[in-house]
Amino acid sequence: MPELHWWKSSYSAEAANCVCVAIAPDGTVRLRDSKVPEALVAASPNALRTFIDAVATGQFGQGGGHARP
């Protein structure tokens, strides 16, 4: 697999507790924790958007009410 270019939020600054994001050549979105970079989650852009929307609207039991980014 080619090397991925990872991004993290500019709000993270130099923090070590970050979620990093990359787009793979096949179009999937890859997520990793900066503390455990070998553990990856891969999802299609649509599946990731559906998950983020579900979290933001409280469909997992807590939180929610935040506007979609």
PDB file of N, CA, C and O in Angstrom:
ATOM      1  N   MET A   1       0.846  -1.180   0.000  1.00  0.00           N
ATOM      2  CA  MET A   1       0.000   0.000   0.000  1.00  0.00           C
ATOM      3  C   MET A   1       0.890   1.241   0.000  1.00  0.00           C
ATOM      4  O   MET A   1       1.877   1.291   0.733  1.00  0.00           O
ATOM      5  N   PRO A   2       0.554   2.237  -0.809  1.00  0.00           N
ATOM      6  CA  PRO A   2       1.339   3.464  -0.826  1.00  0.00           C
ATOM      7  C   PRO A   2       1.224   4.204   0.508  1.00  0.00           C
ATOM      8  O   PRO A   2       0.254   4.042   1.248  1.00  0.00           O
ATOM      9  N   GLU A   3       2.218   5.000   0.785  1.00  0.00           N
ATOM     10  CA  GLU A   3       2.209   5.826   1.997  1.00  0.00           C
ATOM     11  C   GLU A   3       1.034   6.799   1.937  1.00  0.00           C
ATOM     12  O   GLU A   3       0.797   7.425   0.904  1.00  0.00           O
ATOM     13  N   LEU A   4       0.305   6.926   3.029  1.00  0.00           N
ATOM     14  CA  LEU A   4      -0.829   7.843   3.091  1.00  0.00           C
ATOM     15  C   LEU A   4      -0.391   9.176   3.678  1.00  0.00           C
ATOM     16  O   LEU A   4       0.523   9.231   4.501  1.00  0.00           O
ATOM     17  N   HIS A   5      -1.044  10.244   3.252  1.00  0.00           N
ATOM     18  CA  HIS A   5      -0.799  11.572   3.811  1.00  0.00           C
ATOM     19  C   HIS A   5      -1.853  11.811   4.889  1.00  0.00           C
ATOM     20  O   HIS A   5      -3.043  11.905   4.588  1.00  0.00           O
ATOM     21  N   TRP A   6      -1.421  11.907   6.131  1.00  0.00           N
ATOM     22  CA  TRP A   6      -2.330  12.046   7.268  1.00  0.00           C
ATOM     23  C   TRP A   6      -2.495  13.508   7.662  1.00  0.00           C
ATOM     24  O   TRP A   6      -1.534  14.277   7.658  1.00  0.00           O
ATOM     25  N   TRP A   7      -3.741  13.884   8.007  1.00  0.00           N
ATOM     26  CA  TRP A   7      -4.050  15.224   8.495  1.00  0.00           C
ATOM     27  C   TRP A   7      -4.618  15.111   9.900  1.00  0.00           C
ATOM     28  O   TRP A   7      -5.213  14.099  10.271  1.00  0.00           O
ATOM     29  N   LYS A   8      -4.421  16.170  10.667  1.00  0.00           N
ATOM     30  CA  LYS A   8      -5.110  16.301  11.947  1.00  0.00           C
ATOM     31  C   LYS A   8      -5.641  17.718  12.039  1.00  0.00           C
ATOM     32  O   LYS A   8      -5.175  18.609  11.329  1.00  0.00           O
ATOM     33  N   SER A   9      -6.589  17.922  12.890  1.00  0.00           N
ATOM     34  CA  SER A   9      -7.204  19.224  13.043  1.00  0.00           C
ATOM     35  C   SER A   9      -6.193  20.267  13.480  1.00  0.00           C
ATOM     36  O   SER A   9      -5.305  19.984  14.285  1.00  0.00           O
ATOM     37  N   SER A  10      -6.330  21.462  12.955  1.00  0.00           N
ATOM     38  CA  SER A  10      -5.465  22.556  13.396  1.00  0.00           C
ATOM     39  C   SER A  10      -5.755  22.918  14.848  1.00  0.00           C
ATOM     40  O   SER A  10      -4.924  23.553  15.497  1.00  0.00           O
ATOM     41  N   TYR A  11      -6.912  22.528  15.371  1.00  0.00           N
ATOM     42  CA  TYR A  11      -7.241  22.762  16.778  1.00  0.00           C
ATOM     43  C   TYR A  11      -6.416  21.867  17.702  1.00  0.00           C
ATOM     44  O   TYR A  11      -6.314  22.140  18.898  1.00  0.00           O
ATOM     45  N   SER A  12      -5.830  20.804  17.156  1.00  0.00           N
ATOM     46  CA  SER A  12      -5.047  19.877  17.965  1.00  0.00           C
ATOM     47  C   SER A  12      -3.690  20.434  18.342  1.00  0.00           C
ATOM     48  O   SER A  12      -3.097  20.002  19.331  1.00  0.00           O
ATOM     49  N   ALA A  13      -3.190  21.387  17.571  1.00  0.00           N
ATOM     50  CA  ALA A  13      -1.871  21.992  17.794  1.00  0.00           C
ATOM     51  C   ALA A  13      -0.830  20.895  17.972  1.00  0.00           C
ATOM     52  O   ALA A  13      -0.642  20.066  17.082  1.00  0.00           O
ATOM     53  N   GLU A  14      -0.161  20.887  19.104  1.00  0.00           N
ATOM     54  CA  GLU A  14       0.868  19.884  19.360  1.00  0.00           C
ATOM     55  C   GLU A  14       0.353  18.758  20.266  1.00  0.00           C
ATOM     56  O   GLU A  14       1.140  17.963  20.780  1.00  0.00           O
ATOM     57  N   ALA A  15      -0.936  18.695  20.454  1.00  0.00           N
ATOM     58  CA  ALA A  15      -1.511  17.669  21.326  1.00  0.00           C
ATOM     59  C   ALA A  15      -1.228  16.274  20.780  1.00  0.00           C
ATOM     60  O   ALA A  15      -1.179  16.061  19.569  1.00  0.00           O
ATOM     61  N   ALA A  16      -1.046  15.340  21.688  1.00  0.00           N
ATOM     62  CA  ALA A  16      -0.744  13.962  21.288  1.00  0.00           C
ATOM     63  C   ALA A  16      -2.006  13.114  21.158  1.00  0.00           C
ATOM     64  O   ALA A  16      -1.942  11.993  20.654  1.00  0.00           O
ATOM     65  N   ASN A  17      -3.128  13.619  21.595  1.00  0.00           N
ATOM     66  CA  ASN A  17      -4.375  12.850  21.568  1.00  0.00           C
ATOM     67  C   ASN A  17      -5.243  13.335  20.412  1.00  0.00           C
ATOM     68  O   ASN A  17      -6.163  14.130  20.605  1.00  0.00           O
ATOM     69  N   CYS A  18      -4.944  12.857  19.230  1.00  0.00           N
ATOM     70  CA  CYS A  18      -5.626  13.350  18.033  1.00  0.00           C
ATOM     71  C   CYS A  18      -6.150  12.201  17.196  1.00  0.00           C
ATOM     72  O   CYS A  18      -5.618  11.091  17.226  1.00  0.00           O
ATOM     73  N   VAL A  19      -7.195  12.487  16.453  1.00  0.00           N
ATOM     74  CA  VAL A  19      -7.648  11.580  15.411  1.00  0.00           C
ATOM     75  C   VAL A  19      -7.078  12.120  14.109  1.00  0.00           C
ATOM     76  O   VAL A  19      -7.249  13.297  13.792  1.00  0.00           O
ATOM     77  N   CYS A  20      -6.409  11.270  13.363  1.00  0.00           N
ATOM     78  CA  CYS A  20      -5.815  11.654  12.087  1.00  0.00           C
ATOM     79  C   CYS A  20      -6.633  11.042  10.957  1.00  0.00           C
ATOM     80  O   CYS A  20      -7.193   9.956  11.106  1.00  0.00           O
ATOM     81  N   VAL A  21      -6.700  11.741   9.828  1.00  0.00           N
ATOM     82  CA  VAL A  21      -7.518  11.333   8.688  1.00  0.00           C
ATOM     83  C   VAL A  21      -6.655  11.294   7.431  1.00  0.00           C
ATOM     84  O   VAL A  21      -5.795  12.152   7.235  1.00  0.00           O
ATOM     85  N   ALA A  22      -6.888  10.298   6.584  1.00  0.00           N
ATOM     86  CA  ALA A  22      -6.230  10.202   5.282  1.00  0.00           C
ATOM     87  C   ALA A  22      -7.221   9.652   4.266  1.00  0.00           C
ATOM     88  O   ALA A  22      -8.157   8.933   4.617  1.00  0.00           O
ATOM     89  N   ILE A  23      -7.004   9.997   3.012  1.00  0.00           N
ATOM     90  CA  ILE A  23      -7.799   9.442   1.920  1.00  0.00           C
ATOM     91  C   ILE A  23      -6.909   8.440   1.183  1.00  0.00           C
ATOM     92  O   ILE A  23      -5.845   8.799   0.679  1.00  0.00           O
ATOM     93  N   ALA A  24      -7.346   7.195   1.124  1.00  0.00           N
ATOM     94  CA  ALA A  24      -6.581   6.142   0.460  1.00  0.00           C
ATOM     95  C   ALA A  24      -6.779   6.233  -1.054  1.00  0.00           C
ATOM     96  O   ALA A  24      -7.749   6.834  -1.516  1.00  0.00           O
ATOM     97  N   PRO A  25      -5.870   5.642  -1.825  1.00  0.00           N
ATOM     98  CA  PRO A  25      -6.009   5.662  -3.284  1.00  0.00           C
ATOM     99  C   PRO A  25      -7.331   5.080  -3.786  1.00  0.00           C
ATOM    100  O   PRO A  25      -7.809   5.470  -4.851  1.00  0.00           O
ATOM    101  N   ASP A  26      -7.926   4.156  -3.034  1.00  0.00           N
ATOM    102  CA  ASP A  26      -9.202   3.567  -3.455  1.00  0.00           C
ATOM    103  C   ASP A  26     -10.403   4.438  -3.072  1.00  0.00           C
ATOM    104  O   ASP A  26     -11.547   4.054  -3.319  1.00  0.00           O
ATOM    105  N   GLY A  27     -10.150   5.615  -2.468  1.00  0.00           N
ATOM    106  CA  GLY A  27     -11.222   6.547  -2.119  1.00  0.00           C
ATOM    107  C   GLY A  27     -11.773   6.381  -0.724  1.00  0.00           C
ATOM    108  O   GLY A  27     -12.588   7.195  -0.291  1.00  0.00           O
ATOM    109  N   THR A  28     -11.352   5.345   0.002  1.00  0.00           N
ATOM    110  CA  THR A  28     -11.847   5.186   1.368  1.00  0.00           C
ATOM    111  C   THR A  28     -11.167   6.197   2.281  1.00  0.00           C
ATOM    112  O   THR A  28     -10.040   6.629   2.039  1.00  0.00           O
ATOM    113  N   VAL A  29     -11.882   6.555   3.328  1.00  0.00           N
ATOM    114  CA  VAL A  29     -11.361   7.449   4.348  1.00  0.00           C
ATOM    115  C   VAL A  29     -10.748   6.579   5.436  1.00  0.00           C
ATOM    116  O   VAL A  29     -11.380   5.629   5.898  1.00  0.00           O
ATOM    117  N   ARG A  30      -9.534   6.892   5.844  1.00  0.00           N
ATOM    118  CA  ARG A  30      -8.849   6.144   6.892  1.00  0.00           C
ATOM    119  C   ARG A  30      -8.728   7.040   8.121  1.00  0.00           C
ATOM    120  O   ARG A  30      -8.388   8.218   8.014  1.00  0.00           O
ATOM    121  N   LEU A  31      -9.008   6.473   9.269  1.00  0.00           N
ATOM    122  CA  LEU A  31      -8.901   7.178  10.546  1.00  0.00           C
ATOM    123  C   LEU A  31      -7.953   6.413  11.448  1.00  0.00           C
ATOM    124  O   LEU A  31      -7.917   5.183  11.426  1.00  0.00           O
ATOM    125  N   ARG A  32      -7.184   7.146  12.242  1.00  0.00           N
ATOM    126  CA  ARG A  32      -6.324   6.504  13.229  1.00  0.00           C
ATOM    127  C   ARG A  32      -6.163   7.427  14.426  1.00  0.00           C
ATOM    128  O   ARG A  32      -6.332   8.642  14.323  1.00  0.00           O
ATOM    129  N   ASP A  33      -5.840   6.838  15.542  1.00  0.00           N
ATOM    130  CA  ASP A  33      -5.555   7.554  16.774  1.00  0.00           C
ATOM    131  C   ASP A  33      -4.063   7.841  16.796  1.00  0.00           C
ATOM    132  O   ASP A  33      -3.265   6.940  16.538  1.00  0.00           O
ATOM    133  N   SER A  34      -3.670   9.059  17.093  1.00  0.00           N
ATOM    134  CA  SER A  34      -2.252   9.395  17.076  1.00  0.00           C
ATOM    135  C   SER A  34      -1.452   8.606  18.112  1.00  0.00           C
ATOM    136  O   SER A  34      -0.245   8.423  17.956  1.00  0.00           O
ATOM    137  N   LYS A  35      -2.120   8.140  19.167  1.00  0.00           N
ATOM    138  CA  LYS A  35      -1.426   7.345  20.190  1.00  0.00           C
ATOM    139  C   LYS A  35      -1.217   5.898  19.742  1.00  0.00           C
ATOM    140  O   LYS A  35      -0.288   5.234  20.201  1.00  0.00           O
ATOM    141  N   VAL A  36      -2.077   5.408  18.849  1.00  0.00           N
ATOM    142  CA  VAL A  36      -2.004   4.018  18.372  1.00  0.00           C
ATOM    143  C   VAL A  36      -2.148   4.044  16.845  1.00  0.00           C
ATOM    144  O   VAL A  36      -3.179   3.624  16.318  1.00  0.00           O
ATOM    145  N   PRO A  37      -1.127   4.531  16.129  1.00  0.00           N
ATOM    146  CA  PRO A  37      -1.271   4.735  14.685  1.00  0.00           C
ATOM    147  C   PRO A  37      -1.426   3.462  13.864  1.00  0.00           C
ATOM    148  O   PRO A  37      -1.871   3.525  12.718  1.00  0.00           O
ATOM    149  N   GLU A  38      -1.072   2.312  14.419  1.00  0.00           N
ATOM    150  CA  GLU A  38      -1.225   1.074  13.648  1.00  0.00           C
ATOM    151  C   GLU A  38      -2.665   0.570  13.625  1.00  0.00           C
ATOM    152  O   GLU A  38      -2.992  -0.310  12.828  1.00  0.00           O
ATOM    153  N   ALA A  39      -3.522   1.104  14.471  1.00  0.00           N
ATOM    154  CA  ALA A  39      -4.941   0.723  14.494  1.00  0.00           C
ATOM    155  C   ALA A  39      -5.707   1.665  13.563  1.00  0.00           C
ATOM    156  O   ALA A  39      -5.824   2.860  13.836  1.00  0.00           O
ATOM    157  N   LEU A  40      -6.220   1.122  12.478  1.00  0.00           N
ATOM    158  CA  LEU A  40      -6.908   1.930  11.475  1.00  0.00           C
ATOM    159  C   LEU A  40      -8.380   1.564  11.377  1.00  0.00           C
ATOM    160  O   LEU A  40      -8.774   0.422  11.616  1.00  0.00           O
ATOM    161  N   VAL A  41      -9.174   2.552  11.023  1.00  0.00           N
ATOM    162  CA  VAL A  41     -10.570   2.346  10.652  1.00  0.00           C
ATOM    163  C   VAL A  41     -10.691   2.848   9.224  1.00  0.00           C
ATOM    164  O   VAL A  41     -10.218   3.938   8.903  1.00  0.00           O
ATOM    165  N   ALA A  42     -11.319   2.062   8.372  1.00  0.00           N
ATOM    166  CA  ALA A  42     -11.530   2.463   6.982  1.00  0.00           C
ATOM    167  C   ALA A  42     -13.029   2.474   6.698  1.00  0.00           C
ATOM    168  O   ALA A  42     -13.755   1.566   7.104  1.00  0.00           O
ATOM    169  N   ALA A  43     -13.482   3.514   5.994  1.00  0.00           N
ATOM    170  CA  ALA A  43     -14.904   3.629   5.664  1.00  0.00           C
ATOM    171  C   ALA A  43     -15.042   4.412   4.368  1.00  0.00           C
ATOM    172  O   ALA A  43     -14.174   5.209   4.010  1.00  0.00           O
ATOM    173  N   SER A  44     -16.135   4.173   3.679  1.00  0.00           N
ATOM    174  CA  SER A  44     -16.421   5.001   2.506  1.00  0.00           C
ATOM    175  C   SER A  44     -16.788   6.399   3.003  1.00  0.00           C
ATOM    176  O   SER A  44     -17.232   6.546   4.142  1.00  0.00           O
ATOM    177  N   PRO A  45     -16.611   7.421   2.175  1.00  0.00           N
ATOM    178  CA  PRO A  45     -17.007   8.766   2.596  1.00  0.00           C
ATOM    179  C   PRO A  45     -18.471   8.835   3.028  1.00  0.00           C
ATOM    180  O   PRO A  45     -18.800   9.522   3.995  1.00  0.00           O
ATOM    181  N   ASN A  46     -19.351   8.128   2.317  1.00  0.00           N
ATOM    182  CA  ASN A  46     -20.772   8.146   2.659  1.00  0.00           C
ATOM    183  C   ASN A  46     -21.031   7.475   4.011  1.00  0.00           C
ATOM    184  O   ASN A  46     -21.813   7.985   4.814  1.00  0.00           O
ATOM    185  N   ALA A  47     -20.385   6.346   4.264  1.00  0.00           N
ATOM    186  CA  ALA A  47     -20.563   5.660   5.546  1.00  0.00           C
ATOM    187  C   ALA A  47     -20.045   6.510   6.699  1.00  0.00           C
ATOM    188  O   ALA A  47     -20.658   6.548   7.766  1.00  0.00           O
ATOM    189  N   LEU A  48     -18.932   7.184   6.497  1.00  0.00           N
ATOM    190  CA  LEU A  48     -18.386   8.045   7.546  1.00  0.00           C
ATOM    191  C   LEU A  48     -19.321   9.216   7.820  1.00  0.00           C
ATOM    192  O   LEU A  48     -19.537   9.570   8.979  1.00  0.00           O
ATOM    193  N   ARG A  49     -19.880   9.825   6.772  1.00  0.00           N
ATOM    194  CA  ARG A  49     -20.825  10.937   6.951  1.00  0.00           C
ATOM    195  C   ARG A  49     -22.057  10.460   7.702  1.00  0.00           C
ATOM    196  O   ARG A  49     -22.552  11.168   8.579  1.00  0.00           O
ATOM    197  N   THR A  50     -22.559   9.283   7.383  1.00  0.00           N
ATOM    198  CA  THR A  50     -23.718   8.735   8.076  1.00  0.00           C
ATOM    199  C   THR A  50     -23.411   8.536   9.556  1.00  0.00           C
ATOM    200  O   THR A  50     -24.241   8.853  10.408  1.00  0.00           O
ATOM    201  N   PHE A  51     -22.235   8.017   9.868  1.00  0.00           N
ATOM    202  CA  PHE A  51     -21.821   7.818  11.256  1.00  0.00           C
ATOM    203  C   PHE A  51     -21.703   9.153  11.985  1.00  0.00           C
ATOM    204  O   PHE A  51     -22.207   9.290  13.100  1.00  0.00           O
ATOM    205  N   ILE A  52     -21.051  10.133  11.380  1.00  0.00           N
ATOM    206  CA  ILE A  52     -20.897  11.450  12.020  1.00  0.00           C
ATOM    207  C   ILE A  52     -22.253  12.089  12.263  1.00  0.00           C
ATOM    208  O   ILE A  52     -22.483  12.663  13.327  1.00  0.00           O
ATOM    209  N   ASP A  53     -23.152  11.997  11.293  1.00  0.00           N
ATOM    210  CA  ASP A  53     -24.494  12.546  11.469  1.00  0.00           C
ATOM    211  C   ASP A  53     -25.232  11.853  12.614  1.00  0.00           C
ATOM    212  O   ASP A  53     -25.928  12.509  13.389  1.00  0.00           O
ATOM    213  N   ALA A  54     -25.083  10.532  12.723  1.00  0.00           N
ATOM    214  CA  ALA A  54     -25.746   9.785  13.803  1.00  0.00           C
ATOM    215  C   ALA A  54     -25.208  10.205  15.165  1.00  0.00           C
ATOM    216  O   ALA A  54     -25.979  10.364  16.111  1.00  0.00           O
ATOM    217  N   VAL A  55     -23.902  10.385  15.275  1.00  0.00           N
ATOM    218  CA  VAL A  55     -23.314  10.842  16.540  1.00  0.00           C
ATOM    219  C   VAL A  55     -23.806  12.246  16.868  1.00  0.00           C
ATOM    220  O   VAL A  55     -24.206  12.520  18.000  1.00  0.00           O
ATOM    221  N   ALA A  56     -23.776  13.132  15.881  1.00  0.00           N
ATOM    222  CA  ALA A  56     -24.155  14.530  16.099  1.00  0.00           C
ATOM    223  C   ALA A  56     -25.617  14.689  16.497  1.00  0.00           C
ATOM    224  O   ALA A  56     -25.966  15.644  17.189  1.00  0.00           O
ATOM    225  N   THR A  57     -26.476  13.766  16.069  1.00  0.00           N
ATOM    226  CA  THR A  57     -27.900  13.874  16.396  1.00  0.00           C
ATOM    227  C   THR A  57     -28.303  13.014  17.580  1.00  0.00           C
ATOM    228  O   THR A  57     -29.490  12.883  17.879  1.00  0.00           O
ATOM    229  N   GLY A  58     -27.315  12.420  18.263  1.00  0.00           N
ATOM    230  CA  GLY A  58     -27.598  11.671  19.483  1.00  0.00           C
ATOM    231  C   GLY A  58     -28.179  10.290  19.269  1.00  0.00           C
ATOM    232  O   GLY A  58     -28.810   9.760  20.184  1.00  0.00           O
ATOM    233  N   GLN A  59     -28.002   9.687  18.124  1.00  0.00           N
ATOM    234  CA  GLN A  59     -28.595   8.383  17.851  1.00  0.00           C
ATOM    235  C   GLN A  59     -27.930   7.241  18.614  1.00  0.00           C
ATOM    236  O   GLN A  59     -28.394   6.102  18.553  1.00  0.00           O
ATOM    237  N   PHE A  60     -26.853   7.536  19.326  1.00  0.00           N
ATOM    238  CA  PHE A  60     -26.190   6.512  20.124  1.00  0.00           C
ATOM    239  C   PHE A  60     -26.467   6.697  21.614  1.00  0.00           C
ATOM    240  O   PHE A  60     -25.781   6.116  22.455  1.00  0.00           O
ATOM    241  N   GLY A  61     -27.470   7.504  21.934  1.00  0.00           N
ATOM    242  CA  GLY A  61     -27.919   7.598  23.317  1.00  0.00           C
ATOM    243  C   GLY A  61     -27.499   8.831  24.097  1.00  0.00           C
ATOM    244  O   GLY A  61     -28.152   9.172  25.083  1.00  0.00           O
ATOM    245  N   GLN A  62     -26.437   9.511  23.694  1.00  0.00           N
ATOM    246  CA  GLN A  62     -26.012  10.700  24.419  1.00  0.00           C
ATOM    247  C   GLN A  62     -25.515  11.737  23.449  1.00  0.00           C
ATOM    248  O   GLN A  62     -25.277  11.457  22.274  1.00  0.00           O
ATOM    249  N   GLY A  63     -25.362  12.933  23.957  1.00  0.00           N
ATOM    250  CA  GLY A  63     -24.799  14.008  23.146  1.00  0.00           C
ATOM    251  C   GLY A  63     -25.766  14.432  22.071  1.00  0.00           C
ATOM    252  O   GLY A  63     -26.984  14.335  22.221  1.00  0.00           O
ATOM    253  N   GLY A  64     -25.205  14.894  21.003  1.00  0.00           N
ATOM    254  CA  GLY A  64     -26.034  15.315  19.888  1.00  0.00           C
ATOM    255  C   GLY A  64     -26.395  16.767  19.987  1.00  0.00           C
ATOM    256  O   GLY A  64     -25.964  17.489  20.886  1.00  0.00           O
ATOM    257  N   GLY A  65     -27.192  17.168  19.046  1.00  0.00           N
ATOM    258  CA  GLY A  65     -27.644  18.534  18.995  1.00  0.00           C
ATOM    259  C   GLY A  65     -26.652  19.484  18.347  1.00  0.00           C
ATOM    260  O   GLY A  65     -26.912  20.684  18.264  1.00  0.00           O
ATOM    261  N   HIS A  66     -25.534  18.973  17.893  1.00  0.00           N
ATOM    262  CA  HIS A  66     -24.541  19.842  17.260  1.00  0.00           C
ATOM    263  C   HIS A  66     -24.821  19.930  15.774  1.00  0.00           C
ATOM    264  O   HIS A  66     -25.336  18.995  15.161  1.00  0.00           O
ATOM    265  N   ALA A  67     -24.473  21.064  15.215  1.00  0.00           N
ATOM    266  CA  ALA A  67     -24.666  21.261  13.783  1.00  0.00           C
ATOM    267  C   ALA A  67     -23.702  20.391  12.997  1.00  0.00           C
ATOM    268  O   ALA A  67     -22.595  20.097  13.449  1.00  0.00           O
ATOM    269  N   ARG A  68     -24.127  19.993  11.840  1.00  0.00           N
ATOM    270  CA  ARG A  68     -23.273  19.195  10.948  1.00  0.00           C
ATOM    271  C   ARG A  68     -22.118  20.064  10.488  1.00  0.00           C
ATOM    272  O   ARG A  68     -22.319  21.209  10.084  1.00  0.00           O
ATOM    273  N   PRO A  69     -20.879  19.512  10.547  1.00  0.00           N
ATOM    274  CA  PRO A  69     -19.720  20.311  10.112  1.00  0.00           C
ATOM    275  C   PRO A  69     -19.736  20.583   8.630  1.00  0.00           C
ATOM    276  O   PRO A  69     -18.832  21.239   8.113  1.00  0.00           O
TER     277      PRO A  69
END
